[in-house]
Amino acid sequence: MASVKELKKDINNVLGDIIEAVYIVEAANADQESKEGAKVIDEAIETFDTLIQKVNQRGVENRKKHLTEVRQELEKKAGALVEKVNKLG
């Protein structure tokens, strides 16, 4: 299992890339700040906040298992967000 620091970096990078992808798709379509794009960005930010909060949780019974579950949740939610970004284009 990678360190907590690495997990936080992964969360930041993955969700940051998704937000950047929304801006790229909107720029390519000359549709700056679409409502759908804003919803995807808001959802990415909410996901970031939730996952970071879970990583920082103290007092979990099995820390390694908990962090593995957080990583799996990141993968699941990031996949769903990528699908939404693909629908924008």
C-alpha positions as a printed NumPy array, in Angstrom:
array([[  0.   ,   0.   ,   0.   ],
       [  1.331,   3.379,  -0.953],
       [  1.653,   6.049,   1.651],
       [ -1.114,   8.398,   2.667],
       [  0.821,  11.204,   0.998],
       [  0.804,   9.308,  -2.313],
       [ -2.927,   8.608,  -2.021],
       [ -3.629,  12.3  ,  -1.45 ],
       [ -1.502,  13.176,  -4.496],
       [ -3.398,  10.624,  -6.579],
       [ -6.75 ,  12.051,  -5.488],
       [ -5.594,  15.573,  -6.323],
       [ -4.069,  14.644,  -9.68 ],
       [ -6.921,  12.459, -10.926],
       [ -9.687,  14.885, -10.035],
       [ -7.613,  17.856, -11.21 ],
       [ -7.129,  16.172, -14.573],
       [-10.875,  15.585, -14.851],
       [-11.592,  19.258, -14.174],
       [ -8.96 ,  20.242, -16.739],
       [-10.564,  17.88 , -19.26 ],
       [-13.892,  19.654, -18.813],
       [-12.261,  22.982, -19.664],
       [-10.537,  21.469, -22.697],
       [-13.765,  19.937, -24.025],
       [-15.65 ,  23.192, -23.516],
       [-12.914,  25.19 , -25.251],
       [-12.845,  22.761, -28.16 ],
       [-16.609,  23.056, -28.554],
       [-16.598,  26.84 , -28.111],
       [-19.076,  26.309, -25.269],
       [-17.409,  28.105, -22.396],
       [-18.894,  27.371, -18.975],
       [-21.753,  25.075, -19.943],
       [-24.14 ,  24.033, -17.181],
       [-23.264,  20.38 , -17.713],
       [-19.559,  21.144, -17.46 ],
       [-20.092,  23.142, -14.285],
       [-21.978,  20.201, -12.763],
       [-19.1  ,  17.838, -13.532],
       [-16.611,  20.27 , -11.999],
       [-18.766,  20.684,  -8.876],
       [-19.076,  16.913,  -8.551],
       [-15.294,  16.507,  -8.901],
       [-14.714,  19.075,  -6.151],
       [-17.255,  17.384,  -3.863],
       [-15.587,  14.03 ,  -4.533],
       [-12.192,  15.534,  -3.697],
       [-13.464,  16.939,  -0.405],
       [-15.142,  13.669,   0.56 ],
       [-12.145,  11.484,  -0.261],
       [ -9.628,  13.732,   1.495],
       [-11.878,  13.752,   4.554],
       [-11.947,   9.942,   4.497],
       [ -8.152,   9.737,   4.146],
       [ -7.744,  12.033,   7.15 ],
       [-10.166,  10.024,   9.298],
       [ -8.628,   8.85 ,  12.535],
       [ -9.659,   5.938,  14.672],
       [-10.559,   3.542,  11.883],
       [-10.243,  -0.085,  12.903],
       [ -8.068,  -1.253,  10.   ],
       [ -6.242,   1.72 ,   8.473],
       [ -4.752,  -0.21 ,   5.535],
       [ -8.135,  -1.645,   4.534],
       [ -9.757,   1.779,   4.935],
       [ -7.218,   3.432,   2.628],
       [ -7.627,   0.645,   0.069],
       [-11.374,   1.297,   0.083],
       [-10.756,   5.023,  -0.42 ],
       [ -8.535,   4.242,  -3.433],
       [-11.247,   1.976,  -4.879],
       [-13.839,   4.696,  -4.358],
       [-11.561,   7.161,  -6.174],
       [-11.293,   4.801,  -9.143],
       [-15.06 ,   4.243,  -9.261],
       [-16.019,   7.91 ,  -8.968],
       [-13.292,   9.055, -11.366],
       [-14.548,   6.574, -13.95 ],
       [-18.071,   7.938, -13.635],
       [-16.81 ,  11.514, -13.973],
       [-14.77 ,  10.632, -17.061],
       [-17.908,   9.192, -18.657],
       [-19.709,  12.471, -17.974],
       [-16.822,  14.443, -19.496],
       [-16.973,  12.233, -22.594],
       [-20.687,  13.007, -22.961],
       [-19.897,  16.738, -23.004],
       [-18.012,  16.404, -26.275]])
